[in-house]
Amino acid sequence: MASRPHTVALIVAAGSGSRAGGKQPKQFRLVRGKPMLWHSYAALTKHNAVDRVYVAIGAGQEAEAAAALAGLESPIFVQGGATRCESVYLGLKAIAAKGPVDQVLIHDAARPFLPAQVIDDLLNALTLAPGAVPALPVVDSLSRGGEVLSETVERNHLWRIQTPQAFSFQAIYSAHQSWTGEEPTDDARMLMAQGGEVRIVTGAEALNKFTFTSDFAGNDMPSVRSGNGFDVHRLVPDTELWLCGVQIPHDKGLAGHSDADVAMHALTDAILGAIAKGDIGDHFPPSDPQWRGASSDRFLNYAMRLAREDGFDLANADVTIICEQPKIGPFRGQMRARLAEIMAVDVDRISVKATTTEMLGFTGRGEGIAAQATATFEKI
C-alpha cells in the first residue's frame, strides 16, 4: 500500500496588524476567548493529514507566540520577514532544511476559523494539479467608481480567494526562489507565473479574514454549544455486553439493532444535539438492515466528523452509565481511552461515570442499562 504524502503547514503570523487597531498584533488578540493564532494552529495540528506545522513570526514575538499557543502541540517558529512574501519564503526555506516534504499548506493567521473539510478538499485537489486554493463566488453587485458609481462589473466567474493554499512543495518553493516581481497578491499567483495550474475548491464563510477593528466585534467570547443524550437497552442472556466501546464480562448483554452500546448511543445523540443535526435514529434508522449488529463506534465517529465539518471542536464529553451490575469502576480507564480514540481527542476531555438507582426501577431490577451524556463544543 502506498504511503500518504508527507504534508506540512505554514501559518504566516509575522505582521503587525496595524489596520486592526490597538498596540497588540492582531494574530495575538482574543477571538472567541482564544488568541487568533490559536484557532488555525489547533485546526492544522489536529488534522490527521498534516504532519508538522510551522509558524512564521515577527522579530521579538517568540514569547507572545508561545503564550498564544500554550497547551497545544509544541510549535516550530520561523523568523519572518518584512513582507508576507518574504515570510513565506523564509518559512519554506526552513521547511526544506528539515528534509523531504511532498505538500505544503500556506495559511494566514488572520483567517482563524479553518474547517477540516476545506483542508481535505485542498489535499484531494493536489492529486490533480500542483496548486489548489479555497474560494467563494462573488455574490454582491460590483461597480467601478470613486464617490459616484460608474459602470457595472460582471461578477460571473469572479472568486474571493482564501487560505490555506495548498501546493506541491517543490513547485511553490521553486516559484518563491525565482520570484523577482513586485509583492504578489498570494502564493497561487507565483505558482501560476511559473506555469503551474491552480485548482479551485469550495471555501467557507468561516474563513473570512480579520482585517479591521470592526471584524473583532462580537468575536471576543467563545461560541459554545452543548447537547444531551439519553438511551436505554434491555439486558438479555447469551449476548455480549459492550459499553463505551469496551467488552465487559457479564452474564447478560444488551439487546438492540446494532451492538446496543447504550453509552455510545447516548454520547452520539449528545453530539448530534450540540450541532443541531437531529438524533441517531435520523442518521442510522433501526429499520435499515445494514446497521444490524453494527459497531457503535461507527455512529460516534460519524457524529464527530459532522461536528468538525461544521467547525466545532470538542471541549469535553461526560457519560454516566446507570446500572446495578456489572460494576463499571474497574473499566472506566479503558472506556475513557477507547472513547478518546474513536473521537480523536485527548483523553482528558472524556469523563465516564457510573451510578445506580438504589435498586429502584428497571435498572435497579437488573432488567436493563441506561446512559446519559453531555457533549460541549467550541466553534473554531
N, C-alpha and C positions, 0 to 999 in steps of 0.2 A: 504494500500500500504506500502510495506517495505521501511524503510528509507535507504538511501545510506550509505556505510561505512564511518566512520569518518577517514579522511586521513590527515596526516601532512607530511611535508617535512623537511629534514635536509640537509643544504648545509655545506660542510666541507671546511672552508676557514681559517684554522689556521696555514698554512705552511708559510715558509719564501720564497719559490720560488727561491732558490739560483741558480738553473740551468738556470733560465731565465735571469740572469744577472741583474745588477742595484741594487741600495740600497732599492728600494721600493718593498715590496712583490708583486708578480705578480697578485694576486687577486684584487689589487687596481690600477694596471696600466691601462691606457686608451686603450680600444679596440673599434674601430668604434665610437669614441667620448664619450664613457662612461667607467667608471671603470669596469673591467672584472666581478666583483661580481654582478654588477647591472643587467646584462643581464639575468642570470639564475634566480636571485631573482625575477625580473619582470615577467618572464615567469611562474614561480611557483605561485606567488601571484595572478596573473590574471587568472589562470586556475580554472574553476568553480568546480572542484572536489577536490581541495586542500583547506583545512580549515585553516591551520596555517603553517607558515614557520619559522624554527629556523635556526640560523647561528652560527656554531662553529668557534670562532676566537681565535687568539693568545693573550697572555698576553700583555696588554697595547695597544691593537688595537681598542678599543671601539670607540674612536673619529674618527679615519680614516675610520672604517667600517660604522659608522653612516653617515659620509660625503659622502661615496661612494653610499649610498642608499637614499640620500636626495630626497624628492619628491615622494617616493614610500610608500606603506603601512608600518607602523611602525614595524621595525624588532624586533625579540626576539633573543638576543645574549646569547650564552652559552660559557663559558670558555673552550677552547680546551685543548688538552694535548700535550705531546712531540712527539707522533706518530699519524698517521692517525687513526689507530685502537683505540687508546685511546680517540681521539677527538670524534669519532663516539659513543663510549660507553658513554662518558660524556654527549653527546647530547641526546642519547636515555634515559639516566637516568633522565635528566631534563624534557624530554617529558613525561615520565612515572609519574613523580611527579605532573604534571599538571592535571592528570585524564585519564580516559579510552580513548584509541586510537585503531583503528582497523588496520590501514595500515600506512606504512611509506615509503617515497621515500628518498633515501640517494644519494646525488649528490655532485660531486666535482666541486668547483668553477672554476677550470681550464678548464672546458668544458662550455663555456659561452652561446653557441647558442643552445637552447633547444626547439625543435619543439613540439607543443601541441599534435601532433599525436603520438609521442613517449610516452608521459605521458598517453594518452588514452589507447594505446596498452598495456602498462605495467599494468595498473589498471585492465584492462579486463582480463589479464593473471592470476591475483591473484584470480580469481574465479575458477581456475583450479589447482593451486599449491600455496604453501606458499611463493614462491620467483619467481622473474622474472627479467631478465636483457636485455637491448638492445645490439645487437651485429651485426656486419657486417662480411661477409665471407672474408677470406684472399684471395686476388687475385694475389698478387705478387709471383714470384718464391721464394722458400725458400731453404736454404742450410746451412750446418754446416761448420765451418772452422774458422781459425784465419786470417792470412794475405793471405792464399791460400784457395780457395773453396775446400770442400770435398764432402761428399755425399749429394744428394738432399733430402729434407724433403717433404714428401707427404702433400699437403695442403688441400686435401679434408677433410671436417668436422672440419676445423680449423676456429676459430672465433676471431674477435677483440672485446673484451668486453668493453662496455662503461658504463657510468652512465647517468641518475639516475638508481639505482637498487631499485626494489620495493619488499616489504616484508609484510607478516603478522607481525604486530608489536611485539606481544608476542614471535613469533618464532625467530625473529632476536635479540630481546633483550635478550632472554634466551641464544642464541648462544654466544653473547658477554659476558654475565655474567659467562659462564662456560669455556670460551676460555683460554687455558693455553699454547698454542704453540707459535711459532715464529710469527713475524708480517705477517699477511695474505696478499695475493695479492689484495683481495677485500672482501666485506661483503658476497657475494654469496658463497665463499669458506667456510666461517664459518658456514653458514646455512647447506651446503652440508655435512660438518663434523658431524653435528647433525642428519644426515639422511633426511634432508629436500630436496624436489625436487625444482629445479630452472628451469623455462621455459625461452626460448629464444624468443624474439620478434625482429622485424626488427629495427635496429638502424638507424643512419643518419650520413652522412659525415659531416654535420654541427656540430656534437657533438665531433669532433676531439679535442684532448687535447692540450692545450698550455703548452709546457714544456721548450723550448729553446728560446733564443733571436730571432732567425730567424722566429719563429712562429708568432711573433708580426708584422713582416714586411707586409706592405700593409693593416694592420687592425687598423691603428691609426685614420682613418676617418670613419664616419658613412656611410653605404651603403644606399642610399636614392633612392626611386622610386616614380614617380608621374604619375598620369593618369588623363585624361579629359573625361567628358561625356556630351552629349547634347541630348535632346529629346523634342518632340512636340506632343501634343494631341489636338484634336478638342473639343470645348465646345458644348454640346448638352443639350436640355431640359430633364427634368424628369430623371436625373441621379445624384447620389451622387458625391460630389467633395472631393477627397482625395489628400492632399499634405503633403509630409513628414510624412505619417502615421497618419495624423490628419484629421478628417472630418470637412470641412469648410462649414458653412451655405452660400448658394448661390442659385440663381435661375437656374443655369446650373451646369452640371458636365462634366467630361472628358470622351470621348469615347475611348475605347481600348479593346484589347482582355482580359487583366487582369482587375484590378481595375483602371488602367490608371493613377496611381500616377506618374506624369511626373517627379517630383523632385527625387523620389526614383529610378526611372529608370535611370535618368542621373547619379546619385551617384553610382548606381550599375555598370554602364558602366565605370565610372572613376576608381573604384576599380579593375575591371577586366583588364582595360588598364594598371594600375600600375603594376600588377603582370603578365602581358602578357598572359592572359587567354581568349583572344577573346572578344566577346561582349555578351550582354544579350540575343540576338537572337540565339546565338550558344548554350546556355545552356537551354533557355526556348523559343523554337520556337513558334511563334504565330499560326503555323499550327497544333500544338498539342492541342487537345481539353481539356486536363487535366488542362491547365493553364487559361481556360476561367473563368473570374471573380475572379481569384486568388488574394489574398492579396499580395501586392508588398513587404511586409516585409520578405516574404519567399525568394525573389530574393536577397535582400540586405543581409540578414543573411547568405545565401549560399555563396555570394561573399566574405564576411568577413571570413567565415570558410576556404575557399580556401587560402586566404591570410595568415591566421595563420598557416595552414598546411605547407605552404612554408617558414615559419619562419619570416613573416613580422608583424610588429606592427604599428598600425595607429598613425601617428604623428598628422595629422589634416585633416578634410574634410570641404570643403567650397561649399555651394549650393546657387545658385542665381536663383530665380523664376522671370520670365518675364511675366507680365500681367498688364492690366489696372484695372481690377476688378476680384476678390474681393481684398480688402486691406489685405496685408499679415502681417503688423506690429503687430496687436493685437494677432496673433497666433505664432509669432516667438519663444517665450519661450517654448510653448508646442511642437513645431516642433523640436527644438533642443533636448529637453528632450526625445522625442519619438525616434529620430534617435540614440541618445546615448544608449538608452535601447536596441534597436534592434541590434546595432553594438557592444554592451557590452564594451563601452569605457566611459571615463569621459566626461561630457557634455562640459567641457571647450575645448575639441578637435573638437567640432562641431560648424560650423558657418552657419547660414541661413540668406540670404539677399533677397531683392526684388527690382525690378526696372521696369520702364515702357519704352515703345518705343515712348513716346510723341505722342500717338495716330496714329503712323505710322505702316503700315503692318498689318498682320493678328492678331497679339496680340493687336495692337492698336485699331483695329476694334472690338475687343471682340470675335473673331472667334475661338481663341484657347489660350493655355498657353504653354510657352516654359520654359525649365530649363537647366542650365548648372552647372557642378560640377567639382571640382578638389579634388583628394584624394592623400595624400602623406604618404608614409610608410618608416619606417626604418627597416633594416634587424636586427633581434635579434638573 
